[in-house]
Amino acid sequence: MSHLHQQLRPVDPLLTEDDHSILATVDQLAQRHFPPAEVRRRDREHQPPYDLLPAIGEAGLFALAVPEALGGIGPDWPRIALVQQRLGYHGYMAASIFNRVVGFGLMSVLTNGSEAQKAALVPGLMSGSFFIALALTEPGAGSDATAVTTRARPTDRGYAIVGRKTWISDARGARYLLTVARTGPESTGSAGVTLFLVPTTAAGLSMTPLPKVGNNAMPSFDIGFDEVEVGADAVVGSVGNGFAHLMATLHYSRASMAATVTGAAQAALDGVVAHARERRQFGRSLASFQVIAHRLVDLQTRIDGSRLLVGRLATLIGAGLNCRTEAMQAKIVATELLRDVADQGMQIMASAGYSSDSDIQRFWRDSRLYTFGEGANEVLRDALARDFGWARKDK
């Protein structure tokens, strides 16, 4: 808790009493349910944080994304971004599952769901009773999301889904998979794609866990769809327009990742700074050496810059403005920031950081996912070049 004042220092003058109250709620939640020792234990034992969802819901944090008409207190994206940074500071595993409920669950349903789906799903999502995982990636469709081959053919009851998804995070713990499948018989690219809510208890669905380097509390799965039947009411949005629906909500998940990893970067750097101030070499602290001090200053400056990007993006989302470009920029900046904080932190801490008991090695392992998760940064840079008019736009 001693470093928390640093996390929000650049924007403290702009925070209201309500903002501070919400952040205090997050701090109390973390102290009670996932203090540092618990975060380390869950990482070591590969234990997901799904049991934390009801406590997050009871604290009213999911309600920040839900309109008052549906029982929420939002949508309030600037405050959501503050919560995500704070959760990321305390424990990325808790922030990640919060983001899954908000981005792939609430925002997918609120943006594209039918009135019946909203009535059926929003209360449970808001209370933390369950969450929805996104089933998009396939063996041949990662950065190129338009290359999905999983198909859903019409039946008397609705649709039968056949195909395979891979590297689907938190699939086994979810109640539904937001599944991307082709409904156009001869469709290719972004055409003829539809979104389905597939219950994880559906017959014909198989899941195989995949071993990973990091993010141990966020298990990933290879998923088989063998004639998985769903009703017509499982369609989210309109048939054939699923790719457009997905793109319309991706900025929520990218904004969530940017905010979360910015908070995580601050936590990682705070640990490195504490070590550098305490560790003595050649009769003085590491932090007193100019080469180390300048490196730490540069990293803190980048964190503060990332926080400003995250705040601006949240304001744009809250205003209902098109923020595709800003979401990609914030995601790139934040994820590469955390990667660099973790990597340079390992160098500064040396053997103390390389120890499996250190926190920085967990940030180091985990951070490698984020620069290619939610869209590889190279692909996002290509898209930004087109947005800026510097490269040919796709036909």
Beta strands, then each sheet from edge to edge (+ up, - down):
strand 1: 132-135
strand 2: 151-154
strand 3: 158-169
strand 4: 176-182
strand 5: 193-199
strand 6: 205-210
strand 7: 220-231
strand 8: 235-236
strand 9: 280-281
strand 10: 284-285
sheet 1: 1+ 4+ 5- 8+
sheet 2: 2+ 3- 7+ 6-
sheet 3: 9+ 10-
end
